[in-house]
Amino acid sequence: MDYLDDFIPHNTTSRLGDILASTPVLAGGRDILGRPEPGRSVADPIPTMLVDVVDREAHRPFQEIHEAWNRRGDSFRRDS
């Protein structure tokens, strides 16, 4: 059994619109493993969401450009 098999039947996308907390979705624009598009599809139903794509970064911008990444997160938190 693949460890990801448990996630396949778990679909709560219909409940995303119920999230009331400000929600940032941060992604690397060059990420081939976790493209920004799925992040946008998750974020779109959330009324207080923000999608922030760092165009030149890949899968781990939180490590590659950690200071800029943290500033983005802090800015979102302060503005929410």
N, C-alpha and C positions, 0 to 999 in steps of 0.2 A: 504494500500500500504506500502510495506516495503521500508525503506529509501535506501536500497542497490539496489533496482530495477532499479534505474536510471543509475547505473554503468554497468549493464549487457550489454546493446547495445553499450557502449562506448569502442571501441577497437582501439587503436592507435599503436599497436605493429609494424605495418608495417613502422612506422615513426621513430622507435628507432635508426636506423642506421644513421639518419639525425642529431642526437645530436653530436655536435662537442666539447662541453665542457667536461673537465675531470669529470668523474662521479664515485663516490664511492658508492658501495652497501655494507653496513655493516649489519651483521645479527648475531643472537645468534644461535649457533649450536644445542642447546637443545630446541629451540622454537617450541612448538607444535601448536601454532596459526599461525605463519608466518615462515614456514620452509625456510631454505636458498635456496632450489631448485628453487622456483618461482623467488627469487631475481636473481639467476644466469640466468634464462631464460630471464628475463628482461634485464640484463646487457650484455649478450653475443652479441647482435647485435650492441652495442654501441662501436665504435672503441677505445675510450679512457677510458674504464671502468676498475674498479678494484673491485673484490669481496673479501671481508675480512670477514671471519666467525670466531667468537669467540667461539670455540668448547664447552667450559664448561658453557656458559651462556644461558639463556632462552630468554624470550620475551622482557625484558627491560634492556639489558646490559648498555644502555646509562644512566640508573639510578643506577643499581647494581654495576657497576665498572666504574663510570663516569670519573674518572681521566684517566684510561687506554683507555677508549673509546675516550675521547677528544684527547689524544695523537695520537691515530690512525688517527683520522680525520685531525688533524693538520699536521701530517706527510704526508698524502696524498696531502693535499693542498700545502705544501711546495715543494713536489716532482713533482707536476703537472705543 
